[in-house]
């Protein structure tokens, strides 16, 4: 069953529920966008990809 509430309701419980629902939807959208951005970004090469090189400032 689906319930619909008028957003302009003056009942405090309905107001709070609507506010919470907006917050949850916003967080879900942001998480989805972050997930898509991570999936689209090129993966960093692993350490074994280029081997372990010596840094210029290191001396043994």
PDB file with SEQRES, HELIX, SHEET and CRYST1 records, atoms N, CA, C and O in Angstrom:
SEQRES   1 A   60  UNK UNK UNK UNK UNK UNK UNK UNK UNK UNK UNK UNK UNK          
SEQRES   2 A   60  UNK UNK UNK UNK UNK UNK UNK UNK UNK UNK UNK UNK UNK          
SEQRES   3 A   60  UNK UNK UNK UNK UNK UNK UNK UNK UNK UNK UNK UNK UNK          
SEQRES   4 A   60  UNK UNK UNK UNK UNK UNK UNK UNK UNK UNK UNK UNK UNK          
SEQRES   5 A   60  UNK UNK UNK UNK UNK UNK UNK UNK                              
HELIX    1 AA1 UNK A   12  UNK A   40  1                                  29    
HELIX    2 AA2 UNK A   47  UNK A   50  1                                   4    
CRYST1    1.000    1.000    1.000  90.00  90.00  90.00 P 1           1          
ATOM      1  N   UNK A   1       0.846  -1.167   0.000  1.00  0.00           N  
ATOM      2  CA  UNK A   1       0.000   0.000   0.000  1.00  0.00           C  
ATOM      3  C   UNK A   1       0.895   1.235   0.000  1.00  0.00           C  
ATOM      4  O   UNK A   1       1.898   1.275   0.713  1.00  0.00           O  
ATOM      5  N   UNK A   2       0.547   2.213  -0.774  1.00  0.00           N  
ATOM      6  CA  UNK A   2       1.304   3.453  -0.862  1.00  0.00           C  
ATOM      7  C   UNK A   2       0.455   4.567  -0.273  1.00  0.00           C  
ATOM      8  O   UNK A   2      -0.727   4.694  -0.592  1.00  0.00           O  
ATOM      9  N   UNK A   3       1.062   5.369   0.587  1.00  0.00           N  
ATOM     10  CA  UNK A   3       0.374   6.522   1.172  1.00  0.00           C  
ATOM     11  C   UNK A   3       0.979   7.793   0.602  1.00  0.00           C  
ATOM     12  O   UNK A   3       2.193   7.887   0.415  1.00  0.00           O  
ATOM     13  N   UNK A   4       0.140   8.750   0.333  1.00  0.00           N  
ATOM     14  CA  UNK A   4       0.591  10.044  -0.156  1.00  0.00           C  
ATOM     15  C   UNK A   4       0.226  11.094   0.874  1.00  0.00           C  
ATOM     16  O   UNK A   4      -0.888  11.093   1.397  1.00  0.00           O  
ATOM     17  N   UNK A   5       1.159  11.992   1.169  1.00  0.00           N  
ATOM     18  CA  UNK A   5       0.925  13.064   2.121  1.00  0.00           C  
ATOM     19  C   UNK A   5       1.087  14.397   1.412  1.00  0.00           C  
ATOM     20  O   UNK A   5       1.945  14.556   0.544  1.00  0.00           O  
ATOM     21  N   UNK A   6       0.261  15.340   1.790  1.00  0.00           N  
ATOM     22  CA  UNK A   6       0.397  16.689   1.252  1.00  0.00           C  
ATOM     23  C   UNK A   6       1.590  17.352   1.927  1.00  0.00           C  
ATOM     24  O   UNK A   6       1.686  17.362   3.154  1.00  0.00           O  
ATOM     25  N   UNK A   7       2.498  17.904   1.130  1.00  0.00           N  
ATOM     26  CA  UNK A   7       3.693  18.522   1.698  1.00  0.00           C  
ATOM     27  C   UNK A   7       3.377  19.750   2.533  1.00  0.00           C  
ATOM     28  O   UNK A   7       4.184  20.152   3.371  1.00  0.00           O  
ATOM     29  N   UNK A   8       2.236  20.342   2.323  1.00  0.00           N  
ATOM     30  CA  UNK A   8       1.903  21.550   3.078  1.00  0.00           C  
ATOM     31  C   UNK A   8       1.077  21.239   4.333  1.00  0.00           C  
ATOM     32  O   UNK A   8       0.447  22.132   4.899  1.00  0.00           O  
ATOM     33  N   UNK A   9       1.081  19.988   4.760  1.00  0.00           N  
ATOM     34  CA  UNK A   9       0.358  19.589   5.958  1.00  0.00           C  
ATOM     35  C   UNK A   9       0.932  20.308   7.170  1.00  0.00           C  
ATOM     36  O   UNK A   9       2.143  20.512   7.254  1.00  0.00           O  
ATOM     37  N   UNK A  10       0.084  20.686   8.094  1.00  0.00           N  
ATOM     38  CA  UNK A  10       0.531  21.379   9.295  1.00  0.00           C  
ATOM     39  C   UNK A  10       0.798  20.420  10.452  1.00  0.00           C  
ATOM     40  O   UNK A  10       1.247  20.850  11.515  1.00  0.00           O  
ATOM     41  N   UNK A  11       0.533  19.146  10.266  1.00  0.00           N  
ATOM     42  CA  UNK A  11       0.748  18.174  11.325  1.00  0.00           C  
ATOM     43  C   UNK A  11       2.256  17.975  11.524  1.00  0.00           C  
ATOM     44  O   UNK A  11       2.969  17.685  10.563  1.00  0.00           O  
ATOM     45  N   UNK A  12       2.751  18.129  12.768  1.00  0.00           N  
ATOM     46  CA  UNK A  12       4.207  18.065  12.983  1.00  0.00           C  
ATOM     47  C   UNK A  12       4.832  16.723  12.619  1.00  0.00           C  
ATOM     48  O   UNK A  12       5.973  16.694  12.158  1.00  0.00           O  
ATOM     49  N   UNK A  13       4.126  15.613  12.808  1.00  0.00           N  
ATOM     50  CA  UNK A  13       4.688  14.307  12.455  1.00  0.00           C  
ATOM     51  C   UNK A  13       4.826  14.159  10.944  1.00  0.00           C  
ATOM     52  O   UNK A  13       5.801  13.587  10.456  1.00  0.00           O  
ATOM     53  N   UNK A  14       3.859  14.670  10.215  1.00  0.00           N  
ATOM     54  CA  UNK A  14       3.929  14.605   8.748  1.00  0.00           C  
ATOM     55  C   UNK A  14       5.029  15.521   8.237  1.00  0.00           C  
ATOM     56  O   UNK A  14       5.757  15.167   7.309  1.00  0.00           O  
ATOM     57  N   UNK A  15       5.153  16.703   8.842  1.00  0.00           N  
ATOM     58  CA  UNK A  15       6.233  17.616   8.455  1.00  0.00           C  
ATOM     59  C   UNK A  15       7.592  16.957   8.660  1.00  0.00           C  
ATOM     60  O   UNK A  15       8.462  17.024   7.792  1.00  0.00           O  
ATOM     61  N   UNK A  16       7.766  16.324   9.810  1.00  0.00           N  
ATOM     62  CA  UNK A  16       9.040  15.673  10.111  1.00  0.00           C  
ATOM     63  C   UNK A  16       9.292  14.521   9.137  1.00  0.00           C  
ATOM     64  O   UNK A  16      10.412  14.353   8.656  1.00  0.00           O  
ATOM     65  N   UNK A  17       8.270  13.736   8.846  1.00  0.00           N  
ATOM     66  CA  UNK A  17       8.423  12.625   7.911  1.00  0.00           C  
ATOM     67  C   UNK A  17       8.807  13.130   6.520  1.00  0.00           C  
ATOM     68  O   UNK A  17       9.657  12.536   5.858  1.00  0.00           O  
ATOM     69  N   UNK A  18       8.199  14.199   6.085  1.00  0.00           N  
ATOM     70  CA  UNK A  18       8.517  14.761   4.765  1.00  0.00           C  
ATOM     71  C   UNK A  18       9.948  15.294   4.742  1.00  0.00           C  
ATOM     72  O   UNK A  18      10.671  15.098   3.765  1.00  0.00           O  
ATOM     73  N   UNK A  19      10.350  15.959   5.804  1.00  0.00           N  
ATOM     74  CA  UNK A  19      11.703  16.499   5.901  1.00  0.00           C  
ATOM     75  C   UNK A  19      12.728  15.344   5.886  1.00  0.00           C  
ATOM     76  O   UNK A  19      13.742  15.410   5.193  1.00  0.00           O  
ATOM     77  N   UNK A  20      12.445  14.308   6.650  1.00  0.00           N  
ATOM     78  CA  UNK A  20      13.343  13.150   6.682  1.00  0.00           C  
ATOM     79  C   UNK A  20      13.410  12.467   5.318  1.00  0.00           C  
ATOM     80  O   UNK A  20      14.482  12.046   4.884  1.00  0.00           O  
ATOM     81  N   UNK A  21      12.278  12.358   4.652  1.00  0.00           N  
ATOM     82  CA  UNK A  21      12.250  11.726   3.331  1.00  0.00           C  
ATOM     83  C   UNK A  21      13.075  12.532   2.327  1.00  0.00           C  
ATOM     84  O   UNK A  21      13.806  11.954   1.524  1.00  0.00           O  
ATOM     85  N   UNK A  22      12.964  13.851   2.366  1.00  0.00           N  
ATOM     86  CA  UNK A  22      13.777  14.696   1.474  1.00  0.00           C  
ATOM     87  C   UNK A  22      15.265  14.488   1.750  1.00  0.00           C  
ATOM     88  O   UNK A  22      16.072  14.395   0.825  1.00  0.00           O  
ATOM     89  N   UNK A  23      15.616  14.418   3.032  1.00  0.00           N  
ATOM     90  CA  UNK A  23      17.012  14.227   3.420  1.00  0.00           C  
ATOM     91  C   UNK A  23      17.533  12.887   2.922  1.00  0.00           C  
ATOM     92  O   UNK A  23      18.635  12.812   2.380  1.00  0.00           O  
ATOM     93  N   UNK A  24      16.752  11.835   3.101  1.00  0.00           N  
ATOM     94  CA  UNK A  24      17.171  10.501   2.661  1.00  0.00           C  
ATOM     95  C   UNK A  24      17.324  10.454   1.144  1.00  0.00           C  
ATOM     96  O   UNK A  24      18.301   9.902   0.638  1.00  0.00           O  
ATOM     97  N   UNK A  25      16.366  11.029   0.416  1.00  0.00           N  
ATOM     98  CA  UNK A  25      16.464  11.038  -1.049  1.00  0.00           C  
ATOM     99  C   UNK A  25      17.707  11.790  -1.506  1.00  0.00           C  
ATOM    100  O   UNK A  25      18.380  11.360  -2.443  1.00  0.00           O  
ATOM    101  N   UNK A  26      18.018  12.909  -0.855  1.00  0.00           N  
ATOM    102  CA  UNK A  26      19.206  13.690  -1.203  1.00  0.00           C  
ATOM    103  C   UNK A  26      20.469  12.866  -0.959  1.00  0.00           C  
ATOM    104  O   UNK A  26      21.363  12.833  -1.805  1.00  0.00           O  
ATOM    105  N   UNK A  27      20.545  12.205   0.187  1.00  0.00           N  
ATOM    106  CA  UNK A  27      21.710  11.388   0.503  1.00  0.00           C  
ATOM    107  C   UNK A  27      21.854  10.221  -0.467  1.00  0.00           C  
ATOM    108  O   UNK A  27      22.969   9.870  -0.852  1.00  0.00           O  
ATOM    109  N   UNK A  28      20.743   9.622  -0.861  1.00  0.00           N  
ATOM    110  CA  UNK A  28      20.796   8.525  -1.832  1.00  0.00           C  
ATOM    111  C   UNK A  28      21.296   9.010  -3.191  1.00  0.00           C  
ATOM    112  O   UNK A  28      22.100   8.338  -3.837  1.00  0.00           O  
ATOM    113  N   UNK A  29      20.817  10.183  -3.626  1.00  0.00           N  
ATOM    114  CA  UNK A  29      21.286  10.746  -4.895  1.00  0.00           C  
ATOM    115  C   UNK A  29      22.782  11.033  -4.837  1.00  0.00           C  
ATOM    116  O   UNK A  29      23.511  10.739  -5.784  1.00  0.00           O  
ATOM    117  N   UNK A  30      23.241  11.613  -3.717  1.00  0.00           N  
ATOM    118  CA  UNK A  30      24.665  11.930  -3.581  1.00  0.00           C  
ATOM    119  C   UNK A  30      25.512  10.660  -3.563  1.00  0.00           C  
ATOM    120  O   UNK A  30      26.581  10.620  -4.173  1.00  0.00           O  
ATOM    121  N   UNK A  31      25.048   9.635  -2.875  1.00  0.00           N  
ATOM    122  CA  UNK A  31      25.786   8.370  -2.836  1.00  0.00           C  
ATOM    123  C   UNK A  31      25.838   7.738  -4.221  1.00  0.00           C  
ATOM    124  O   UNK A  31      26.869   7.188  -4.609  1.00  0.00           O  
ATOM    125  N   UNK A  32      24.752   7.806  -4.962  1.00  0.00           N  
ATOM    126  CA  UNK A  32      24.712   7.251  -6.313  1.00  0.00           C  
ATOM    127  C   UNK A  32      25.681   8.005  -7.226  1.00  0.00           C  
ATOM    128  O   UNK A  32      26.387   7.389  -8.024  1.00  0.00           O  
ATOM    129  N   UNK A  33      25.717   9.329  -7.110  1.00  0.00           N  
ATOM    130  CA  UNK A  33      26.631  10.120  -7.933  1.00  0.00           C  
ATOM    131  C   UNK A  33      28.081   9.798  -7.574  1.00  0.00           C  
ATOM    132  O   UNK A  33      28.925   9.674  -8.461  1.00  0.00           O  
ATOM    133  N   UNK A  34      28.371   9.664  -6.295  1.00  0.00           N  
ATOM    134  CA  UNK A  34      29.729   9.324  -5.869  1.00  0.00           C  
ATOM    135  C   UNK A  34      30.116   7.950  -6.404  1.00  0.00           C  
ATOM    136  O   UNK A  34      31.243   7.755  -6.859  1.00  0.00           O  
ATOM    137  N   UNK A  35      29.189   7.000  -6.351  1.00  0.00           N  
ATOM    138  CA  UNK A  35      29.463   5.666  -6.864  1.00  0.00           C  
ATOM    139  C   UNK A  35      29.730   5.702  -8.364  1.00  0.00           C  
ATOM    140  O   UNK A  35      30.625   5.013  -8.853  1.00  0.00           O  
ATOM    141  N   UNK A  36      28.958   6.503  -9.093  1.00  0.00           N  
ATOM    142  CA  UNK A  36      29.164   6.613 -10.537  1.00  0.00           C  
ATOM    143  C   UNK A  36      30.492   7.279 -10.858  1.00  0.00           C  
ATOM    144  O   UNK A  36      31.172   6.879 -11.803  1.00  0.00           O  
ATOM    145  N   UNK A  37      30.867   8.288 -10.085  1.00  0.00           N  
ATOM    146  CA  UNK A  37      32.138   8.959 -10.332  1.00  0.00           C  
ATOM    147  C   UNK A  37      33.310   8.032 -10.076  1.00  0.00           C  
ATOM    148  O   UNK A  37      34.288   8.058 -10.823  1.00  0.00           O  
ATOM    149  N   UNK A  38      33.233   7.222  -9.047  1.00  0.00           N  
ATOM    150  CA  UNK A  38      34.303   6.274  -8.754  1.00  0.00           C  
ATOM    151  C   UNK A  38      34.373   5.213  -9.843  1.00  0.00           C  
ATOM    152  O   UNK A  38      35.464   4.811 -10.247  1.00  0.00           O  
ATOM    153  N   UNK A  39      33.242   4.764 -10.312  1.00  0.00           N  
ATOM    154  CA  UNK A  39      33.218   3.734 -11.353  1.00  0.00           C  
ATOM    155  C   UNK A  39      33.761   4.269 -12.674  1.00  0.00           C  
ATOM    156  O   UNK A  39      34.347   3.511 -13.447  1.00  0.00           O  
ATOM    157  N   UNK A  40      33.579   5.556 -12.948  1.00  0.00           N  
ATOM    158  CA  UNK A  40      34.030   6.141 -14.212  1.00  0.00           C  
ATOM    159  C   UNK A  40      35.485   6.572 -14.181  1.00  0.00           C  
ATOM    160  O   UNK A  40      36.092   6.733 -15.239  1.00  0.00           O  
ATOM    161  N   UNK A  41      36.069   6.766 -12.998  1.00  0.00           N  
ATOM    162  CA  UNK A  41      37.445   7.247 -12.930  1.00  0.00           C  
ATOM    163  C   UNK A  41      38.395   6.091 -13.251  1.00  0.00           C  
ATOM    164  O   UNK A  41      38.141   4.939 -12.901  1.00  0.00           O  
ATOM    165  N   UNK A  42      39.485   6.429 -13.920  1.00  0.00           N  
ATOM    166  CA  UNK A  42      40.442   5.363 -14.248  1.00  0.00           C  
ATOM    167  C   UNK A  42      41.098   4.847 -12.968  1.00  0.00           C  
ATOM    168  O   UNK A  42      41.395   5.613 -12.051  1.00  0.00           O  
ATOM    169  N   UNK A  43      41.313   3.561 -12.928  1.00  0.00           N  
ATOM    170  CA  UNK A  43      41.915   2.950 -11.741  1.00  0.00           C  
ATOM    171  C   UNK A  43      43.390   3.298 -11.700  1.00  0.00           C  
ATOM    172  O   UNK A  43      44.057   3.352 -12.733  1.00  0.00           O  
ATOM    173  N   UNK A  44      43.892   3.533 -10.504  1.00  0.00           N  
ATOM    174  CA  UNK A  44      45.320   3.799 -10.341  1.00  0.00           C  
ATOM    175  C   UNK A  44      46.088   2.506 -10.567  1.00  0.00           C  
ATOM    176  O   UNK A  44      45.637   1.437 -10.156  1.00  0.00           O  
ATOM    177  N   UNK A  45      47.215   2.592 -11.201  1.00  0.00           N  
ATOM    178  CA  UNK A  45      47.983   1.366 -11.417  1.00  0.00           C  
ATOM    179  C   UNK A  45      48.455   0.801 -10.084  1.00  0.00           C  
ATOM    180  O   UNK A  45      48.722   1.542  -9.138  1.00  0.00           O  
ATOM    181  N   UNK A  46      48.551  -0.500 -10.027  1.00  0.00           N  
ATOM    182  CA  UNK A  46      48.998  -1.132  -8.795  1.00  0.00           C  
ATOM    183  C   UNK A  46      50.490  -0.897  -8.620  1.00  0.00           C  
ATOM    184  O   UNK A  46      51.176  -0.450  -9.539  1.00  0.00           O  
ATOM    185  N   UNK A  47      50.979  -1.206  -7.422  1.00  0.00           N  
ATOM    186  CA  UNK A  47      52.401  -1.024  -7.156  1.00  0.00           C  
ATOM    187  C   UNK A  47      53.238  -1.939  -8.033  1.00  0.00           C  
ATOM    188  O   UNK A  47      54.363  -1.594  -8.396  1.00  0.00           O  
ATOM    189  N   UNK A  48      52.710  -3.081  -8.370  1.00  0.00           N  
ATOM    190  CA  UNK A  48      53.478  -4.010  -9.193  1.00  0.00           C  
ATOM    191  C   UNK A  48      53.494  -3.579 -10.656  1.00  0.00           C  
ATOM    192  O   UNK A  48      54.306  -4.085 -11.430  1.00  0.00           O  
ATOM    193  N   UNK A  49      52.632  -2.673 -11.046  1.00  0.00           N  
ATOM    194  CA  UNK A  49      52.539  -2.244 -12.439  1.00  0.00           C  
ATOM    195  C   UNK A  49      53.845  -1.613 -12.904  1.00  0.00           C  
ATOM    196  O   UNK A  49      54.385  -1.987 -13.945  1.00  0.00           O  
ATOM    197  N   UNK A  50      54.348  -0.661 -12.137  1.00  0.00           N  
ATOM    198  CA  UNK A  50      55.555   0.040 -12.541  1.00  0.00           C  
ATOM    199  C   UNK A  50      56.787  -0.432 -11.809  1.00  0.00           C  
ATOM    200  O   UNK A  50      57.875   0.094 -12.043  1.00  0.00           O  
ATOM    201  N   UNK A  51      56.658  -1.378 -10.956  1.00  0.00           N  
ATOM    202  CA  UNK A  51      57.796  -1.810 -10.170  1.00  0.00           C  
ATOM    203  C   UNK A  51      58.070  -0.806  -9.069  1.00  0.00           C  
ATOM    204  O   UNK A  51      57.467   0.266  -9.015  1.00  0.00           O  
ATOM    205  N   UNK A  52      58.976  -1.167  -8.209  1.00  0.00           N  
ATOM    206  CA  UNK A  52      59.341  -0.252  -7.127  1.00  0.00           C  
ATOM    207  C   UNK A  52      60.605   0.481  -7.542  1.00  0.00           C  
ATOM    208  O   UNK A  52      61.694  -0.092  -7.574  1.00  0.00           O  
ATOM    209  N   UNK A  53      60.445   1.726  -7.850  1.00  0.00           N  
ATOM    210  CA  UNK A  53      61.600   2.522  -8.220  1.00  0.00           C  
ATOM    211  C   UNK A  53      62.145   3.253  -7.010  1.00  0.00           C  
ATOM    212  O   UNK A  53      61.454   3.407  -6.003  1.00  0.00           O  
ATOM    213  N   UNK A  54      63.370   3.696  -7.109  1.00  0.00           N  
ATOM    214  CA  UNK A  54      63.964   4.463  -6.015  1.00  0.00           C  
ATOM    215  C   UNK A  54      63.562   5.911  -6.188  1.00  0.00           C  
ATOM    216  O   UNK A  54      63.473   6.412  -7.309  1.00  0.00           O  
ATOM    217  N   UNK A  55      63.321   6.575  -5.086  1.00  0.00           N  
ATOM    218  CA  UNK A  55      62.996   7.978  -5.147  1.00  0.00           C  
ATOM    219  C   UNK A  55      64.277   8.778  -5.218  1.00  0.00           C  
ATOM    220  O   UNK A  55      65.316   8.327  -4.736  1.00  0.00           O  
ATOM    221  N   UNK A  56      64.220   9.951  -5.807  1.00  0.00           N  
ATOM    222  CA  UNK A  56      65.410  10.780  -6.016  1.00  0.00           C  
ATOM    223  C   UNK A  56      66.027  11.216  -4.688  1.00  0.00           C  
ATOM    224  O   UNK A  56      67.247  11.350  -4.606  1.00  0.00           O  
ATOM    225  N   UNK A  57      65.241  11.436  -3.672  1.00  0.00           N  
ATOM    226  CA  UNK A  57      65.748  11.955  -2.418  1.00  0.00           C  
ATOM    227  C   UNK A  57      66.236  10.887  -1.452  1.00  0.00           C  
ATOM    228  O   UNK A  57      66.716  11.221  -0.369  1.00  0.00           O  
ATOM    229  N   UNK A  58      66.129   9.634  -1.805  1.00  0.00           N  
ATOM    230  CA  UNK A  58      66.508   8.559  -0.892  1.00  0.00           C  
ATOM    231  C   UNK A  58      67.934   8.083  -1.167  1.00  0.00           C  
ATOM    232  O   UNK A  58      68.333   7.879  -2.314  1.00  0.00           O  
ATOM    233  N   UNK A  59      68.666   7.918  -0.111  1.00  0.00           N  
ATOM    234  CA  UNK A  59      70.010   7.342  -0.266  1.00  0.00           C  
ATOM    235  C   UNK A  59      70.193   6.285   0.797  1.00  0.00           C  
ATOM    236  O   UNK A  59      69.770   6.470   1.938  1.00  0.00           O  
ATOM    237  N   UNK A  60      70.825   5.168   0.435  1.00  0.00           N  
ATOM    238  CA  UNK A  60      71.026   4.074   1.369  1.00  0.00           C  
ATOM    239  C   UNK A  60      72.412   4.071   1.932  1.00  0.00           C  
ATOM    240  O   UNK A  60      72.748   3.207   2.742  1.00  0.00           O  
TER     241      UNK A  60                                                      
END                                                                             
